Amino acid sequence: MNVVLLGAPGSGKGTQATTVTGRLGWAHVASGDLFRHHLKAQTALGRQVEGYMNRGELVPDDVTIAMVRERLAQPDIAAGVLFDGFPRTLAQAHALDTLLASLGQRVD
């Protein structure tokens, strides 16, 4: 099962996501966590994100989508995924549909 959790910043998405994924054994995919992971690991994507974040700009859709694509290639997504704050734009929503379809899945 794949679920998208949407809400305003500070609305408790992360708290709810942690509770739900812990109980159900799902993967928790949050764009902010992906950004921090790639920044810390100094990956190519992380280096791209760093510039935008240092300037206080939004990370472009293509970079965010690339991170999500990479995350969806991990084996722990088989049980289900809770997307926390992703997608944020229409382009990201279309990309998520395409990514999941390529895996034979969809947003439930």
C-alpha positions as CSV (number, residue, x, y, z in Angstrom):
1,M,0.0,0.0,0.0
2,N,1.2,3.5,-0.8
3,V,-0.2,6.5,1.1
4,V,0.5,10.2,0.7
5,L,0.2,12.3,3.9
6,L,-0.4,15.9,3.2
7,G,-0.5,18.9,5.5
8,A,0.9,22.3,6.3
9,P,4.3,22.6,7.8
10,G,4.2,21.9,11.5
11,S,0.8,20.1,11.3
12,G,2.2,16.8,12.7
13,K,2.7,14.9,9.4
14,G,6.1,13.5,10.6
15,T,4.7,12.5,14.0
16,Q,1.8,10.7,12.4
17,A,4.0,9.1,9.8
18,T,6.4,7.8,12.4
19,T,3.5,6.2,14.3
20,V,1.8,4.7,11.3
21,T,5.0,3.3,9.7
22,G,6.2,1.9,13.0
23,R,2.9,0.0,13.5
24,L,2.6,-1.2,9.9
25,G,6.2,-1.8,9.0
26,W,6.0,0.6,6.1
27,A,8.8,2.7,4.8
28,H,8.6,6.4,5.6
29,V,9.6,8.6,2.7
30,A,9.9,12.3,3.5
31,S,11.6,14.7,1.2
32,G,13.3,16.6,4.0
33,D,14.8,13.4,5.3
34,L,16.0,12.6,1.8
35,F,17.6,16.0,1.5
36,R,19.4,15.7,4.8
37,H,20.6,12.1,4.0
38,H,22.1,13.2,0.7
39,L,23.6,16.3,2.2
40,K,25.3,14.3,5.0
41,A,26.5,11.6,2.6
42,Q,27.7,14.3,0.1
43,T,26.2,12.5,-2.8
44,A,25.9,14.2,-6.2
45,L,22.2,14.9,-5.4
46,G,23.2,16.2,-2.0
47,R,25.6,18.6,-3.5
48,Q,22.9,19.9,-5.8
49,V,20.5,20.3,-2.9
50,E,23.1,22.1,-0.8
51,G,23.2,25.1,-3.0
52,Y,19.5,25.6,-3.1
53,M,19.1,25.2,0.6
54,N,22.0,27.5,1.4
55,R,20.3,30.2,-0.7
56,G,16.9,29.5,1.0
57,E,15.4,28.3,-2.3
58,L,13.1,25.4,-2.9
59,V,14.8,22.3,-4.3
60,P,13.7,21.8,-7.9
61,D,11.3,19.1,-8.7
62,D,13.7,17.1,-10.9
63,V,16.2,16.8,-8.0
64,T,13.5,15.9,-5.5
65,I,12.1,13.3,-7.9
66,A,15.5,11.8,-8.5
67,M,15.9,11.3,-4.8
68,V,12.5,9.7,-4.4
69,R,13.2,7.5,-7.5
70,E,16.4,6.3,-5.8
71,R,14.6,5.7,-2.5
72,L,11.9,3.6,-4.2
73,A,14.6,1.3,-5.5
74,Q,15.3,0.1,-1.9
75,P,13.9,-3.3,-0.8
76,D,12.1,-2.0,2.3
77,I,9.4,-0.4,0.3
78,A,7.8,-3.8,-0.5
79,A,5.6,-3.7,2.6
80,G,4.2,-0.2,1.8
81,V,5.3,3.4,1.7
82,L,4.0,6.4,3.5
83,F,5.0,9.6,1.6
84,D,5.3,12.5,4.1
85,G,5.1,15.9,2.4
86,F,5.8,14.5,-1.0
87,P,4.5,15.3,-3.6
88,R,4.4,19.1,-3.1
89,T,3.8,20.1,-6.7
90,L,1.7,18.8,-9.6
91,A,4.9,17.8,-11.4
92,Q,5.9,15.8,-8.4
93,A,2.5,14.1,-8.2
94,H,2.6,13.1,-11.9
95,A,6.2,11.8,-11.4
96,L,5.1,9.8,-8.4
97,D,2.3,8.2,-10.4
98,T,4.8,7.3,-13.1
99,L,7.4,6.0,-10.7
100,L,4.9,3.8,-8.9
101,A,3.4,2.6,-12.2
102,S,6.9,1.5,-13.3
103,L,6.9,-0.7,-10.1
104,G,3.4,-2.0,-10.8
105,Q,2.0,0.0,-8.0
106,R,-0.1,3.1,-7.4
107,V,-1.1,5.5,-4.6
108,D,-3.9,3.8,-2.6
